Amino acid sequence: MCKIQNAQSSFYTNHQQRKHIVHKIGGIKHLYANHFEQAQLQLTREPMGLCQLKLNPEITDLFDFQFEDIEIVGYESHPAIKAPVAV
């Protein structure tokens, strides 16, 4: 489950209790004038199904996780949208 929160970037987990992770992403949102066409294309896309983040249930301490203990299942994405770098 993802939630966007302004001016804060933090990572919370209650893996022990609910077996899911909430990732909050924050920051200033903006759009450059030379990216309007790409933004319009993005807005026409239908959302895809949610993926699952599977964690090794044998790991009980957040800091013990290794790359091999995490699996992303069912991730789908649209093709990349190219845009010029805004300077």
N, CA and C atoms as an extended XYZ file, in Angstrom:
261
Properties=species:S:1:pos:R:3:atomname:S:1:resname:S:1:resid:I:1 pbc="F F F"
N         0.864       -1.159        0.000 N   MET     1
C         0.000        0.000        0.000 CA  MET     1
C         0.909        1.220        0.000 C   MET     1
N         0.675        2.153       -0.902 N   CYS     2
C         1.475        3.366       -0.974 CA  CYS     2
C         0.624        4.580       -0.663 C   CYS     2
N         1.174        5.526        0.069 N   LYS     3
C         0.519        6.787        0.367 CA  LYS     3
C         1.517        7.899        0.119 C   LYS     3
N         1.042        8.999       -0.434 N   ILE     4
C         1.920       10.130       -0.651 CA  ILE     4
C         1.661       11.157        0.441 C   ILE     4
N         2.719       11.644        1.041 N   GLN     5
C         2.619       12.641        2.094 CA  GLN     5
C         3.605       13.751        1.781 C   GLN     5
N         3.140       14.991        1.831 N   ASN     6
C         3.973       16.121        1.452 CA  ASN     6
C         5.079       16.386        2.472 C   ASN     6
N         6.244       16.787        1.969 N   ALA     7
C         7.399       17.232        2.758 CA  ALA     7
C         7.928       16.199        3.754 C   ALA     7
N         7.732       14.919        3.475 N   GLN     8
C         8.266       13.903        4.383 CA  GLN     8
C         8.570       12.646        3.588 C   GLN     8
N         9.667       12.027        3.857 N   SER     9
C         9.990       10.756        3.231 CA  SER     9
C        10.406        9.810        4.345 C   SER     9
N         9.589        8.805        4.568 N   SER    10
C         9.911        7.878        5.646 CA  SER    10
C         9.416        6.487        5.306 C   SER    10
N         9.946        5.534        5.986 N   PHE    11
C         9.615        4.137        5.727 CA  PHE    11
C         9.164        3.495        7.033 C   PHE    11
N         7.959        2.974        7.014 N   TYR    12
C         7.420        2.342        8.209 CA  TYR    12
C         7.144        0.869        7.917 C   TYR    12
N         7.249        0.077        8.921 N   THR    13
C         6.867       -1.319        8.754 CA  THR    13
C         6.217       -1.832       10.030 C   THR    13
N         5.204       -2.604        9.828 N   ASN    14
C         4.622       -3.328       10.957 CA  ASN    14
C         4.512       -4.783       10.528 C   ASN    14
N         5.598       -5.263        9.950 N   HIS    15
C         5.684       -6.617        9.412 CA  HIS    15
C         5.261       -7.667       10.446 C   HIS    15
N         5.635       -7.464       11.671 N   GLN    16
C         5.322       -8.454       12.703 CA  GLN    16
C         3.813       -8.597       12.916 C   GLN    16
N         3.067       -7.496       12.829 N   GLN    17
C         1.655       -7.528       13.158 CA  GLN    17
C         0.763       -7.742       11.940 C   GLN    17
N         0.991       -6.982       10.870 N   ARG    18
C         0.050       -7.016        9.746 CA  ARG    18
C         0.624       -7.604        8.473 C   ARG    18
N         1.883       -7.878        8.435 N   LYS    19
C         2.536       -8.480        7.274 CA  LYS    19
C         2.445       -7.597        6.035 C   LYS    19
N         2.477       -6.290        6.188 N   HIS    20
C         2.556       -5.393        5.033 CA  HIS    20
C         3.378       -4.164        5.376 C   HIS    20
N         3.822       -3.485        4.346 N   ILE    21
C         4.662       -2.302        4.509 CA  ILE    21
C         3.953       -1.097        3.920 C   ILE    21
N         4.000       -0.001        4.609 N   VAL    22
C         3.471        1.268        4.113 CA  VAL    22
C         4.676        2.151        3.822 C   VAL    22
N         4.801        2.584        2.592 N   HIS    23
C         5.920        3.437        2.193 CA  HIS    23
C         5.369        4.819        1.902 C   HIS    23
N         5.808        5.796        2.656 N   LYS    24
C         5.355        7.171        2.467 CA  LYS    24
C         6.445        7.947        1.738 C   LYS    24
N         6.054        8.576        0.631 N   ILE    25
C         6.987        9.344       -0.178 CA  ILE    25
C         6.566       10.804       -0.140 C   ILE    25
N         7.492       11.685        0.125 N   GLY    26
C         7.144       13.098        0.185 CA  GLY    26
C         8.067       13.938       -0.668 C   GLY    26
N         7.776       15.210       -0.715 N   GLY    27
C         8.599       16.134       -1.475 CA  GLY    27
C         7.726       17.075       -2.278 C   GLY    27
N         8.380       17.981       -2.959 N   ILE    28
C         7.669       18.967       -3.758 CA  ILE    28
C         7.364       18.372       -5.128 C   ILE    28
N         6.108       18.487       -5.561 N   LYS    29
C         5.703       17.989       -6.874 CA  LYS    29
C         5.662       19.169       -7.833 C   LYS    29
N         6.237       18.998       -9.024 N   HIS    30
C         6.235       20.066      -10.005 CA  HIS    30
C         6.257       19.464      -11.399 C   HIS    30
N         5.955       20.281      -12.407 N   LEU    31
C         5.937       19.845      -13.799 CA  LEU    31
C         6.556       20.942      -14.652 C   LEU    31
N         7.571       20.590      -15.422 N   TYR    32
C         8.219       21.557      -16.299 CA  TYR    32
C         7.379       21.761      -17.562 C   TYR    32
N         7.445       22.953      -18.142 N   ALA    33
C         6.649       23.310      -19.324 CA  ALA    33
C         6.935       22.377      -20.500 C   ALA    33
N         8.177       21.899      -20.633 N   ASN    34
C         8.484       21.010      -21.759 CA  ASN    34
C         8.131       19.544      -21.495 C   ASN    34
N         7.383       19.278      -20.430 N   HIS    35
C         6.938       17.914      -20.119 CA  HIS    35
C         5.414       17.766      -20.157 C   HIS    35
N         4.698       18.779      -20.643 N   PHE    36
C         3.231       18.715      -20.677 CA  PHE    36
C         2.722       17.549      -21.519 C   PHE    36
N         3.325       17.336      -22.681 N   GLU    37
C         2.878       16.254      -23.570 CA  GLU    37
C         3.030       14.889      -22.888 C   GLU    37
N         4.143       14.682      -22.215 N   GLN    38
C         4.382       13.414      -21.515 CA  GLN    38
C         3.414       13.255      -20.337 C   GLN    38
N         3.120       14.345      -19.648 N   ALA    39
C         2.172       14.288      -18.524 CA  ALA    39
C         0.778       13.934      -19.027 C   ALA    39
N         0.373       14.500      -20.163 N   GLN    40
C        -0.938       14.174      -20.732 CA  GLN    40
C        -1.006       12.688      -21.093 C   GLN    40
N         0.066       12.152      -21.676 N   LEU    41
C         0.110       10.720      -22.002 CA  LEU    41
C        -0.015        9.888      -20.729 C   LEU    41
N         0.710       10.259      -19.689 N   GLN    42
C         0.646        9.525      -18.414 CA  GLN    42
C        -0.779        9.485      -17.869 C   GLN    42
N        -1.493       10.600      -17.989 N   LEU    43
C        -2.864       10.678      -17.471 CA  LEU    43
C        -3.847        9.832      -18.254 C   LEU    43
N        -3.515        9.424      -19.481 N   THR    44
C        -4.417        8.574      -20.278 CA  THR    44
C        -4.262        7.101      -19.938 C   THR    44
N        -3.225        6.739      -19.243 N   ARG    45
C        -2.948        5.322      -18.962 CA  ARG    45
C        -3.821        4.796      -17.824 C   ARG    45
N        -4.313        3.600      -18.028 N   GLU    46
C        -5.100        2.914      -17.000 CA  GLU    46
C        -4.146        2.278      -15.990 C   GLU    46
N        -4.436        2.397      -14.709 N   PRO    47
C        -3.583        1.743      -13.707 CA  PRO    47
C        -3.607        0.226      -13.883 C   PRO    47
N        -2.496       -0.390      -13.614 N   MET    48
C        -2.398       -1.853      -13.675 CA  MET    48
C        -2.630       -2.419      -12.281 C   MET    48
N        -2.784       -3.718      -12.221 N   GLY    49
C        -3.006       -4.371      -10.935 CA  GLY    49
C        -1.843       -4.153       -9.986 C   GLY    49
N        -2.118       -4.229       -8.710 N   LEU    50
C        -1.081       -4.048       -7.692 CA  LEU    50
C        -0.180       -5.272       -7.618 C   LEU    50
N         1.077       -5.033       -7.382 N   CYS    51
C         2.009       -6.139       -7.178 CA  CYS    51
C         2.041       -6.482       -5.688 C   CYS    51
N         2.724       -7.535       -5.377 N   GLN    52
C         2.879       -7.946       -3.982 CA  GLN    52
C         4.363       -7.947       -3.626 C   GLN    52
N         4.649       -7.509       -2.438 N   LEU    53
C         6.002       -7.575       -1.907 CA  LEU    53
C         6.008       -8.711       -0.891 C   LEU    53
N         6.715       -9.771       -1.215 N   LYS    54
C         6.767      -10.928       -0.318 CA  LYS    54
C         8.084      -10.917        0.434 C   LYS    54
N         7.973      -11.036        1.739 N   LEU    55
C         9.143      -11.051        2.617 CA  LEU    55
C         9.313      -12.437        3.214 C   LEU    55
N        10.532      -12.830        3.390 N   ASN    56
C        10.829      -14.118        4.000 CA  ASN    56
C        10.254      -14.133        5.419 C   ASN    56
N         9.290      -14.999        5.697 N   PRO    57
C         8.649      -15.018        7.027 CA  PRO    57
C         9.576      -15.476        8.152 C   PRO    57
N        10.719      -16.059        7.797 N   GLU    58
C        11.651      -16.510        8.833 CA  GLU    58
C        12.463      -15.359        9.424 C   GLU    58
N        12.473      -14.207        8.739 N   ILE    59
C        13.212      -13.045        9.236 CA  ILE    59
C        12.310      -12.292       10.205 C   ILE    59
N        12.786      -12.078       11.410 N   THR    60
C        11.966      -11.407       12.427 CA  THR    60
C        12.479      -10.018       12.793 C   THR    60
N        13.667       -9.661       12.314 N   ASP    61
C        14.235       -8.345       12.593 CA  ASP    61
C        14.400       -7.608       11.270 C   ASP    61
N        13.867       -6.398       11.182 N   LEU    62
C        13.905       -5.607        9.952 CA  LEU    62
C        15.321       -5.475        9.399 C   LEU    62
N        16.308       -5.332       10.252 N   PHE    63
C        17.675       -5.100        9.822 CA  PHE    63
C        18.399       -6.373        9.383 C   PHE    63
N        17.741       -7.530        9.507 N   ASP    64
C        18.346       -8.793        9.073 CA  ASP    64
C        17.999       -9.136        7.628 C   ASP    64
N        17.098       -8.376        6.990 N   PHE    65
C        16.710       -8.687        5.618 CA  PHE    65
C        17.880       -8.509        4.661 C   PHE    65
N        18.014       -9.468        3.756 N   GLN    66
C        18.979       -9.416        2.661 CA  GLN    66
C        18.184       -9.362        1.357 C   GLN    66
N        18.852       -9.039        0.260 N   PHE    67
C        18.197       -8.956       -1.049 CA  PHE    67
C        17.402      -10.229       -1.358 C   PHE    67
N        17.962      -11.372       -1.033 N   GLU    68
C        17.335      -12.664       -1.328 CA  GLU    68
C        16.053      -12.906       -0.527 C   GLU    68
N        15.820      -12.135        0.526 N   ASP    69
C        14.649      -12.313        1.378 CA  ASP    69
C        13.426      -11.543        0.885 C   ASP    69
N        13.585      -10.796       -0.206 N   ILE    70
C        12.508       -9.937       -0.704 CA  ILE    70
C        12.181      -10.327       -2.137 C   ILE    70
N        10.881      -10.468       -2.431 N   GLU    71
C        10.445      -10.833       -3.774 CA  GLU    71
C         9.278       -9.942       -4.186 C   GLU    71
N         9.354       -9.382       -5.385 N   ILE    72
C         8.248       -8.592       -5.944 CA  ILE    72
C         7.525       -9.497       -6.932 C   ILE    72
N         6.238       -9.715       -6.699 N   VAL    73
C         5.454      -10.641       -7.510 CA  VAL    73
C         4.346       -9.877       -8.240 C   VAL    73
N         4.222      -10.132       -9.532 N   GLY    74
C         3.121       -9.563      -10.305 CA  GLY    74
C         3.287       -8.111      -10.693 C   GLY    74
N         4.524       -7.618      -10.762 N   TYR    75
C         4.744       -6.218      -11.129 CA  TYR    75
C         4.592       -6.043      -12.634 C   TYR    75
N         3.780       -5.087      -13.046 N   GLU    76
C         3.599       -4.746      -14.451 CA  GLU    76
C         3.768       -3.245      -14.597 C   GLU    76
N         4.258       -2.811      -15.770 N   SER    77
C         4.388       -1.379      -16.004 CA  SER    77
C         4.115       -1.068      -17.469 C   SER    77
N         3.734        0.158      -17.713 N   HIS    78
C         3.588        0.643      -19.070 CA  HIS    78
C         4.977        0.924      -19.630 C   HIS    78
N         5.093        1.067      -20.961 N   PRO    79
C         6.392        1.456      -21.522 CA  PRO    79
C         6.845        2.814      -20.985 C   PRO    79
N         8.144        3.021      -20.972 N   ALA    80
C         8.704        4.284      -20.477 CA  ALA    80
C         8.226        5.456      -21.343 C   ALA    80
N         8.102        6.601      -20.725 N   ILE    81
C         7.769        7.837      -21.437 CA  ILE    81
C         9.048        8.675      -21.456 C   ILE    81
N         9.568        8.905      -22.643 N   LYS    82
C        10.801        9.696      -22.790 CA  LYS    82
C        10.474       11.181      -22.722 C   LYS    82
N        11.333       11.951      -22.089 N   ALA    83
C        11.162       13.403      -21.986 CA  ALA    83
C        12.549       14.042      -21.951 C   ALA    83
N        12.660       15.238      -22.520 N   PRO    84
C        13.958       15.920      -22.463 CA  PRO    84
C        14.266       16.354      -21.034 C   PRO    84
N        15.543       16.457      -20.744 N   VAL    85
C        15.954       16.933      -19.425 CA  VAL    85
C        15.663       18.440      -19.368 C   VAL    85
N        15.000       18.858      -18.320 N   ALA    86
C        14.685       20.284      -18.155 CA  ALA    86
C        15.835       20.961      -17.411 C   ALA    86
N        16.319       22.048      -17.984 N   VAL    87
C        17.407       22.788      -17.346 CA  VAL    87
C        17.004       24.226      -17.101 C   VAL    87
